[in-house]
Amino acid sequence: MRAVVQRVTSARVQVGGEEIARVGVGVLVLVGVADGDAQSDAEYLARKIVELRVFEDDAGQMNRSLADVSGAVLAVSQFTLLADCRKGRRPSFVQAARPEAAEPIFDHFVSAVRLMGVPIQSGRFGADMEVELVNDGPVTLILESKREAASGKTSEV
């Protein structure tokens, strides 16, 4: 799984002109599920995001987590995060999980965050969404549940 985490002062998702999700202070997480990802990948990313210390303390240092600032998560599924653009001009999405495999893992990610006591809302899986955010900082991080080893194989982090 791959996630782009953006610290926000607010974020919202609309589908067909209707607002379906909104958060204030917290993080917007764009989530891409790769072929072969499992619930353990979703749990790893959920824990990592909930525990990330990306909010400033009184000294201006990034020492506070979502729980410390009573922040929320807005999760948006985004298969395009798995695009391979190294060859040619058209992105390849062969690394992205098929929707029928990706949706349960994305849903498990949302549930895992919720079980950790952090408020979470999500976009609509597979929908054409409009995402608005006010990036705070800006702070934007890329997380992966697996990392590439020197051999080119992946392993859980």
PyMOL commands that place a pseudoatom at each C-alpha (Angstrom):
pseudoatom trace, name=CA, resn=MET, resi=1, chain=A, elem=C, hetatm=0, pos=[0.000, 0.000, 0.000]
pseudoatom trace, name=CA, resn=ARG, resi=2, chain=A, elem=C, hetatm=0, pos=[1.058, 3.530, -0.644]
pseudoatom trace, name=CA, resn=ALA, resi=3, chain=A, elem=C, hetatm=0, pos=[-0.271, 6.595, 1.141]
pseudoatom trace, name=CA, resn=VAL, resi=4, chain=A, elem=C, hetatm=0, pos=[0.216, 10.295, 0.614]
pseudoatom trace, name=CA, resn=VAL, resi=5, chain=A, elem=C, hetatm=0, pos=[-0.406, 12.026, 3.935]
pseudoatom trace, name=CA, resn=GLN, resi=6, chain=A, elem=C, hetatm=0, pos=[-1.064, 15.754, 3.961]
pseudoatom trace, name=CA, resn=ARG, resi=7, chain=A, elem=C, hetatm=0, pos=[-1.413, 17.729, 7.181]
pseudoatom trace, name=CA, resn=VAL, resi=8, chain=A, elem=C, hetatm=0, pos=[-4.495, 19.910, 6.804]
pseudoatom trace, name=CA, resn=THR, resi=9, chain=A, elem=C, hetatm=0, pos=[-6.455, 22.590, 8.573]
pseudoatom trace, name=CA, resn=SER, resi=10, chain=A, elem=C, hetatm=0, pos=[-9.487, 21.361, 6.609]
pseudoatom trace, name=CA, resn=ALA, resi=11, chain=A, elem=C, hetatm=0, pos=[-10.368, 18.961, 3.816]
pseudoatom trace, name=CA, resn=ARG, resi=12, chain=A, elem=C, hetatm=0, pos=[-13.527, 17.768, 2.119]
pseudoatom trace, name=CA, resn=VAL, resi=13, chain=A, elem=C, hetatm=0, pos=[-14.752, 15.419, -0.592]
pseudoatom trace, name=CA, resn=GLN, resi=14, chain=A, elem=C, hetatm=0, pos=[-17.624, 15.959, -2.991]
pseudoatom trace, name=CA, resn=VAL, resi=15, chain=A, elem=C, hetatm=0, pos=[-19.250, 13.464, -5.342]
pseudoatom trace, name=CA, resn=GLY, resi=16, chain=A, elem=C, hetatm=0, pos=[-21.595, 14.833, -7.973]
pseudoatom trace, name=CA, resn=GLY, resi=17, chain=A, elem=C, hetatm=0, pos=[-21.638, 18.252, -6.273]
pseudoatom trace, name=CA, resn=GLU, resi=18, chain=A, elem=C, hetatm=0, pos=[-22.699, 16.744, -2.916]
pseudoatom trace, name=CA, resn=GLU, resi=19, chain=A, elem=C, hetatm=0, pos=[-20.336, 16.947, 0.050]
pseudoatom trace, name=CA, resn=ILE, resi=20, chain=A, elem=C, hetatm=0, pos=[-19.893, 13.446, 1.466]
pseudoatom trace, name=CA, resn=ALA, resi=21, chain=A, elem=C, hetatm=0, pos=[-17.017, 13.961, 3.923]
pseudoatom trace, name=CA, resn=ARG, resi=22, chain=A, elem=C, hetatm=0, pos=[-15.293, 16.804, 5.760]
pseudoatom trace, name=CA, resn=VAL, resi=23, chain=A, elem=C, hetatm=0, pos=[-12.632, 17.163, 8.457]
pseudoatom trace, name=CA, resn=GLY, resi=24, chain=A, elem=C, hetatm=0, pos=[-11.030, 20.079, 10.216]
pseudoatom trace, name=CA, resn=VAL, resi=25, chain=A, elem=C, hetatm=0, pos=[-7.530, 19.824, 11.688]
pseudoatom trace, name=CA, resn=GLY, resi=26, chain=A, elem=C, hetatm=0, pos=[-5.950, 16.503, 10.834]
pseudoatom trace, name=CA, resn=VAL, resi=27, chain=A, elem=C, hetatm=0, pos=[-4.664, 14.679, 7.778]
pseudoatom trace, name=CA, resn=LEU, resi=28, chain=A, elem=C, hetatm=0, pos=[-5.916, 13.927, 4.303]
pseudoatom trace, name=CA, resn=VAL, resi=29, chain=A, elem=C, hetatm=0, pos=[-4.692, 10.471, 3.313]
pseudoatom trace, name=CA, resn=LEU, resi=30, chain=A, elem=C, hetatm=0, pos=[-4.715, 9.381, -0.317]
pseudoatom trace, name=CA, resn=VAL, resi=31, chain=A, elem=C, hetatm=0, pos=[-4.536, 5.565, -0.259]
pseudoatom trace, name=CA, resn=GLY, resi=32, chain=A, elem=C, hetatm=0, pos=[-3.420, 3.278, -3.067]
pseudoatom trace, name=CA, resn=VAL, resi=33, chain=A, elem=C, hetatm=0, pos=[-3.807, -0.475, -2.679]
pseudoatom trace, name=CA, resn=ALA, resi=34, chain=A, elem=C, hetatm=0, pos=[-1.274, -2.558, -4.612]
pseudoatom trace, name=CA, resn=ASP, resi=35, chain=A, elem=C, hetatm=0, pos=[-1.779, -6.014, -6.047]
pseudoatom trace, name=CA, resn=GLY, resi=36, chain=A, elem=C, hetatm=0, pos=[-0.910, -8.475, -3.289]
pseudoatom trace, name=CA, resn=ASP, resi=37, chain=A, elem=C, hetatm=0, pos=[-1.597, -6.131, -0.379]
pseudoatom trace, name=CA, resn=ALA, resi=38, chain=A, elem=C, hetatm=0, pos=[-3.299, -7.630, 2.672]
pseudoatom trace, name=CA, resn=GLN, resi=39, chain=A, elem=C, hetatm=0, pos=[-5.082, -6.494, 5.824]
pseudoatom trace, name=CA, resn=SER, resi=40, chain=A, elem=C, hetatm=0, pos=[-1.687, -6.380, 7.565]
pseudoatom trace, name=CA, resn=ASP, resi=41, chain=A, elem=C, hetatm=0, pos=[-0.613, -3.633, 5.141]
pseudoatom trace, name=CA, resn=ALA, resi=42, chain=A, elem=C, hetatm=0, pos=[-3.734, -1.631, 6.016]
pseudoatom trace, name=CA, resn=GLU, resi=43, chain=A, elem=C, hetatm=0, pos=[-3.106, -2.097, 9.740]
pseudoatom trace, name=CA, resn=TYR, resi=44, chain=A, elem=C, hetatm=0, pos=[0.549, -1.044, 9.412]
pseudoatom trace, name=CA, resn=LEU, resi=45, chain=A, elem=C, hetatm=0, pos=[-0.339, 2.163, 7.558]
pseudoatom trace, name=CA, resn=ALA, resi=46, chain=A, elem=C, hetatm=0, pos=[-3.213, 2.952, 9.923]
pseudoatom trace, name=CA, resn=ARG, resi=47, chain=A, elem=C, hetatm=0, pos=[-0.949, 2.630, 12.971]
pseudoatom trace, name=CA, resn=LYS, resi=48, chain=A, elem=C, hetatm=0, pos=[1.844, 4.613, 11.311]
pseudoatom trace, name=CA, resn=ILE, resi=49, chain=A, elem=C, hetatm=0, pos=[-0.481, 7.472, 10.332]
pseudoatom trace, name=CA, resn=VAL, resi=50, chain=A, elem=C, hetatm=0, pos=[-2.227, 7.643, 13.709]
pseudoatom trace, name=CA, resn=GLU, resi=51, chain=A, elem=C, hetatm=0, pos=[1.115, 7.739, 15.534]
pseudoatom trace, name=CA, resn=LEU, resi=52, chain=A, elem=C, hetatm=0, pos=[2.956, 10.121, 13.175]
pseudoatom trace, name=CA, resn=ARG, resi=53, chain=A, elem=C, hetatm=0, pos=[4.164, 13.182, 15.036]
pseudoatom trace, name=CA, resn=VAL, resi=54, chain=A, elem=C, hetatm=0, pos=[3.574, 15.812, 12.369]
pseudoatom trace, name=CA, resn=PHE, resi=55, chain=A, elem=C, hetatm=0, pos=[1.798, 18.501, 14.372]
pseudoatom trace, name=CA, resn=GLU, resi=56, chain=A, elem=C, hetatm=0, pos=[3.739, 21.277, 16.056]
pseudoatom trace, name=CA, resn=ASP, resi=57, chain=A, elem=C, hetatm=0, pos=[4.175, 21.566, 19.793]
pseudoatom trace, name=CA, resn=ASP, resi=58, chain=A, elem=C, hetatm=0, pos=[4.501, 24.869, 21.685]
pseudoatom trace, name=CA, resn=ALA, resi=59, chain=A, elem=C, hetatm=0, pos=[8.152, 25.118, 20.589]
pseudoatom trace, name=CA, resn=GLY, resi=60, chain=A, elem=C, hetatm=0, pos=[7.241, 24.765, 16.912]
pseudoatom trace, name=CA, resn=GLN, resi=61, chain=A, elem=C, hetatm=0, pos=[8.649, 21.226, 16.641]
pseudoatom trace, name=CA, resn=MET, resi=62, chain=A, elem=C, hetatm=0, pos=[6.707, 18.401, 15.001]
pseudoatom trace, name=CA, resn=ASN, resi=63, chain=A, elem=C, hetatm=0, pos=[6.120, 16.389, 18.176]
pseudoatom trace, name=CA, resn=ARG, resi=64, chain=A, elem=C, hetatm=0, pos=[2.358, 15.887, 18.318]
pseudoatom trace, name=CA, resn=SER, resi=65, chain=A, elem=C, hetatm=0, pos=[0.221, 13.117, 16.810]
pseudoatom trace, name=CA, resn=LEU, resi=66, chain=A, elem=C, hetatm=0, pos=[-3.396, 13.154, 15.656]
pseudoatom trace, name=CA, resn=ALA, resi=67, chain=A, elem=C, hetatm=0, pos=[-4.537, 12.135, 19.148]
pseudoatom trace, name=CA, resn=ASP, resi=68, chain=A, elem=C, hetatm=0, pos=[-2.499, 14.936, 20.741]
pseudoatom trace, name=CA, resn=VAL, resi=69, chain=A, elem=C, hetatm=0, pos=[-4.276, 17.590, 18.640]
pseudoatom trace, name=CA, resn=SER, resi=70, chain=A, elem=C, hetatm=0, pos=[-7.709, 15.897, 18.543]
pseudoatom trace, name=CA, resn=GLY, resi=71, chain=A, elem=C, hetatm=0, pos=[-7.250, 15.604, 14.790]
pseudoatom trace, name=CA, resn=ALA, resi=72, chain=A, elem=C, hetatm=0, pos=[-9.206, 13.584, 12.258]
pseudoatom trace, name=CA, resn=VAL, resi=73, chain=A, elem=C, hetatm=0, pos=[-8.444, 11.615, 9.101]
pseudoatom trace, name=CA, resn=LEU, resi=74, chain=A, elem=C, hetatm=0, pos=[-10.052, 11.989, 5.709]
pseudoatom trace, name=CA, resn=ALA, resi=75, chain=A, elem=C, hetatm=0, pos=[-9.178, 8.873, 3.675]
pseudoatom trace, name=CA, resn=VAL, resi=76, chain=A, elem=C, hetatm=0, pos=[-9.568, 8.815, -0.097]
pseudoatom trace, name=CA, resn=SER, resi=77, chain=A, elem=C, hetatm=0, pos=[-8.905, 5.740, -2.232]
pseudoatom trace, name=CA, resn=GLN, resi=78, chain=A, elem=C, hetatm=0, pos=[-6.660, 6.574, -5.173]
pseudoatom trace, name=CA, resn=PHE, resi=79, chain=A, elem=C, hetatm=0, pos=[-5.380, 3.771, -7.389]
pseudoatom trace, name=CA, resn=THR, resi=80, chain=A, elem=C, hetatm=0, pos=[-3.347, 6.247, -9.466]
pseudoatom trace, name=CA, resn=LEU, resi=81, chain=A, elem=C, hetatm=0, pos=[-0.766, 6.344, -6.645]
pseudoatom trace, name=CA, resn=LEU, resi=82, chain=A, elem=C, hetatm=0, pos=[0.425, 2.982, -7.985]
pseudoatom trace, name=CA, resn=ALA, resi=83, chain=A, elem=C, hetatm=0, pos=[1.037, 4.313, -11.502]
pseudoatom trace, name=CA, resn=ASP, resi=84, chain=A, elem=C, hetatm=0, pos=[4.287, 3.399, -13.210]
pseudoatom trace, name=CA, resn=CYS, resi=85, chain=A, elem=C, hetatm=0, pos=[5.347, 6.287, -15.453]
pseudoatom trace, name=CA, resn=ARG, resi=86, chain=A, elem=C, hetatm=0, pos=[8.892, 5.132, -16.240]
pseudoatom trace, name=CA, resn=LYS, resi=87, chain=A, elem=C, hetatm=0, pos=[8.173, 3.933, -19.775]
pseudoatom trace, name=CA, resn=GLY, resi=88, chain=A, elem=C, hetatm=0, pos=[6.418, 5.937, -22.459]
pseudoatom trace, name=CA, resn=ARG, resi=89, chain=A, elem=C, hetatm=0, pos=[3.919, 8.707, -21.826]
pseudoatom trace, name=CA, resn=ARG, resi=90, chain=A, elem=C, hetatm=0, pos=[0.919, 6.768, -20.602]
pseudoatom trace, name=CA, resn=PRO, resi=91, chain=A, elem=C, hetatm=0, pos=[0.910, 5.579, -16.976]
pseudoatom trace, name=CA, resn=SER, resi=92, chain=A, elem=C, hetatm=0, pos=[0.619, 1.856, -16.341]
pseudoatom trace, name=CA, resn=PHE, resi=93, chain=A, elem=C, hetatm=0, pos=[-1.608, 0.752, -13.484]
pseudoatom trace, name=CA, resn=VAL, resi=94, chain=A, elem=C, hetatm=0, pos=[-0.727, -2.958, -13.461]
pseudoatom trace, name=CA, resn=GLN, resi=95, chain=A, elem=C, hetatm=0, pos=[0.657, -2.660, -9.902]
pseudoatom trace, name=CA, resn=ALA, resi=96, chain=A, elem=C, hetatm=0, pos=[-2.684, -1.440, -8.553]
pseudoatom trace, name=CA, resn=ALA, resi=97, chain=A, elem=C, hetatm=0, pos=[-5.035, -4.012, -7.061]
pseudoatom trace, name=CA, resn=ARG, resi=98, chain=A, elem=C, hetatm=0, pos=[-8.275, -4.707, -8.910]
pseudoatom trace, name=CA, resn=PRO, resi=99, chain=A, elem=C, hetatm=0, pos=[-11.241, -2.881, -7.339]
pseudoatom trace, name=CA, resn=GLU, resi=100, chain=A, elem=C, hetatm=0, pos=[-12.789, -6.065, -5.934]
pseudoatom trace, name=CA, resn=ALA, resi=101, chain=A, elem=C, hetatm=0, pos=[-9.534, -6.772, -4.049]
pseudoatom trace, name=CA, resn=ALA, resi=102, chain=A, elem=C, hetatm=0, pos=[-8.683, -3.163, -3.168]
pseudoatom trace, name=CA, resn=GLU, resi=103, chain=A, elem=C, hetatm=0, pos=[-11.994, -2.064, -1.663]
pseudoatom trace, name=CA, resn=PRO, resi=104, chain=A, elem=C, hetatm=0, pos=[-11.984, -4.496, 1.304]
pseudoatom trace, name=CA, resn=ILE, resi=105, chain=A, elem=C, hetatm=0, pos=[-8.398, -3.537, 2.135]
pseudoatom trace, name=CA, resn=PHE, resi=106, chain=A, elem=C, hetatm=0, pos=[-9.211, 0.177, 1.939]
pseudoatom trace, name=CA, resn=ASP, resi=107, chain=A, elem=C, hetatm=0, pos=[-12.252, -0.439, 4.178]
pseudoatom trace, name=CA, resn=HIS, resi=108, chain=A, elem=C, hetatm=0, pos=[-10.025, -2.337, 6.615]
pseudoatom trace, name=CA, resn=PHE, resi=109, chain=A, elem=C, hetatm=0, pos=[-7.660, 0.663, 6.725]
pseudoatom trace, name=CA, resn=VAL, resi=110, chain=A, elem=C, hetatm=0, pos=[-10.591, 2.935, 7.626]
pseudoatom trace, name=CA, resn=SER, resi=111, chain=A, elem=C, hetatm=0, pos=[-11.767, 0.502, 10.317]
pseudoatom trace, name=CA, resn=ALA, resi=112, chain=A, elem=C, hetatm=0, pos=[-8.252, 0.163, 11.757]
pseudoatom trace, name=CA, resn=VAL, resi=113, chain=A, elem=C, hetatm=0, pos=[-7.915, 3.940, 12.155]
pseudoatom trace, name=CA, resn=ARG, resi=114, chain=A, elem=C, hetatm=0, pos=[-11.366, 4.093, 13.764]
pseudoatom trace, name=CA, resn=LEU, resi=115, chain=A, elem=C, hetatm=0, pos=[-10.447, 1.291, 16.213]
pseudoatom trace, name=CA, resn=MET, resi=116, chain=A, elem=C, hetatm=0, pos=[-7.454, 3.372, 17.333]
pseudoatom trace, name=CA, resn=GLY, resi=117, chain=A, elem=C, hetatm=0, pos=[-9.871, 6.064, 18.491]
pseudoatom trace, name=CA, resn=VAL, resi=118, chain=A, elem=C, hetatm=0, pos=[-9.190, 8.623, 15.765]
pseudoatom trace, name=CA, resn=PRO, resi=119, chain=A, elem=C, hetatm=0, pos=[-12.196, 10.138, 13.976]
pseudoatom trace, name=CA, resn=ILE, resi=120, chain=A, elem=C, hetatm=0, pos=[-12.137, 9.195, 10.298]
pseudoatom trace, name=CA, resn=GLN, resi=121, chain=A, elem=C, hetatm=0, pos=[-14.263, 9.929, 7.271]
pseudoatom trace, name=CA, resn=SER, resi=122, chain=A, elem=C, hetatm=0, pos=[-13.737, 8.660, 3.770]
pseudoatom trace, name=CA, resn=GLY, resi=123, chain=A, elem=C, hetatm=0, pos=[-14.500, 9.378, 0.184]
pseudoatom trace, name=CA, resn=ARG, resi=124, chain=A, elem=C, hetatm=0, pos=[-16.583, 6.975, -1.908]
pseudoatom trace, name=CA, resn=PHE, resi=125, chain=A, elem=C, hetatm=0, pos=[-14.549, 4.064, -3.267]
pseudoatom trace, name=CA, resn=GLY, resi=126, chain=A, elem=C, hetatm=0, pos=[-14.446, 4.057, -7.064]
pseudoatom trace, name=CA, resn=ALA, resi=127, chain=A, elem=C, hetatm=0, pos=[-16.314, 7.334, -7.430]
pseudoatom trace, name=CA, resn=ASP, resi=128, chain=A, elem=C, hetatm=0, pos=[-15.199, 10.379, -9.384]
pseudoatom trace, name=CA, resn=MET, resi=129, chain=A, elem=C, hetatm=0, pos=[-14.437, 12.653, -6.437]
pseudoatom trace, name=CA, resn=GLU, resi=130, chain=A, elem=C, hetatm=0, pos=[-13.532, 16.284, -6.000]
pseudoatom trace, name=CA, resn=VAL, resi=131, chain=A, elem=C, hetatm=0, pos=[-11.092, 16.671, -3.107]
pseudoatom trace, name=CA, resn=GLU, resi=132, chain=A, elem=C, hetatm=0, pos=[-10.389, 20.057, -1.548]
pseudoatom trace, name=CA, resn=LEU, resi=133, chain=A, elem=C, hetatm=0, pos=[-7.831, 20.706, 1.148]
pseudoatom trace, name=CA, resn=VAL, resi=134, chain=A, elem=C, hetatm=0, pos=[-5.940, 23.415, 2.940]
pseudoatom trace, name=CA, resn=ASN, resi=135, chain=A, elem=C, hetatm=0, pos=[-2.473, 21.916, 3.322]
pseudoatom trace, name=CA, resn=ASP, resi=136, chain=A, elem=C, hetatm=0, pos=[-0.969, 23.083, 6.621]
pseudoatom trace, name=CA, resn=GLY, resi=137, chain=A, elem=C, hetatm=0, pos=[2.734, 23.835, 6.456]
pseudoatom trace, name=CA, resn=PRO, resi=138, chain=A, elem=C, hetatm=0, pos=[2.716, 22.476, 3.827]
pseudoatom trace, name=CA, resn=VAL, resi=139, chain=A, elem=C, hetatm=0, pos=[3.473, 19.035, 5.240]
pseudoatom trace, name=CA, resn=THR, resi=140, chain=A, elem=C, hetatm=0, pos=[3.186, 16.139, 2.802]
pseudoatom trace, name=CA, resn=LEU, resi=141, chain=A, elem=C, hetatm=0, pos=[4.616, 12.650, 3.413]
pseudoatom trace, name=CA, resn=ILE, resi=142, chain=A, elem=C, hetatm=0, pos=[4.674, 9.457, 1.385]
pseudoatom trace, name=CA, resn=LEU, resi=143, chain=A, elem=C, hetatm=0, pos=[4.342, 6.166, 3.260]
pseudoatom trace, name=CA, resn=GLU, resi=144, chain=A, elem=C, hetatm=0, pos=[4.538, 2.597, 2.020]
pseudoatom trace, name=CA, resn=SER, resi=145, chain=A, elem=C, hetatm=0, pos=[3.656, -0.625, 3.766]
pseudoatom trace, name=CA, resn=LYS, resi=146, chain=A, elem=C, hetatm=0, pos=[6.447, -2.415, 1.898]
pseudoatom trace, name=CA, resn=ARG, resi=147, chain=A, elem=C, hetatm=0, pos=[9.868, -1.272, 0.865]
pseudoatom trace, name=CA, resn=GLU, resi=148, chain=A, elem=C, hetatm=0, pos=[12.035, -2.291, -2.016]
pseudoatom trace, name=CA, resn=ALA, resi=149, chain=A, elem=C, hetatm=0, pos=[15.118, -4.260, -1.048]
pseudoatom trace, name=CA, resn=ALA, resi=150, chain=A, elem=C, hetatm=0, pos=[18.338, -4.160, -3.051]
pseudoatom trace, name=CA, resn=SER, resi=151, chain=A, elem=C, hetatm=0, pos=[17.238, -7.389, -4.778]
pseudoatom trace, name=CA, resn=GLY, resi=152, chain=A, elem=C, hetatm=0, pos=[14.145, -5.636, -6.131]
pseudoatom trace, name=CA, resn=LYS, resi=153, chain=A, elem=C, hetatm=0, pos=[11.839, -7.756, -3.977]
pseudoatom trace, name=CA, resn=THR, resi=154, chain=A, elem=C, hetatm=0, pos=[9.442, -6.203, -1.504]
pseudoatom trace, name=CA, resn=SER, resi=155, chain=A, elem=C, hetatm=0, pos=[9.204, -6.909, 2.181]
pseudoatom trace, name=CA, resn=GLU, resi=156, chain=A, elem=C, hetatm=0, pos=[7.010, -5.641, 4.968]
pseudoatom trace, name=CA, resn=VAL, resi=157, chain=A, elem=C, hetatm=0, pos=[8.448, -2.773, 6.946]
for i in range(1, 157): cmd.bond("trace and resi %d" % i, "trace and resi %d" % (i + 1))
show_as sticks, trace
zoom trace
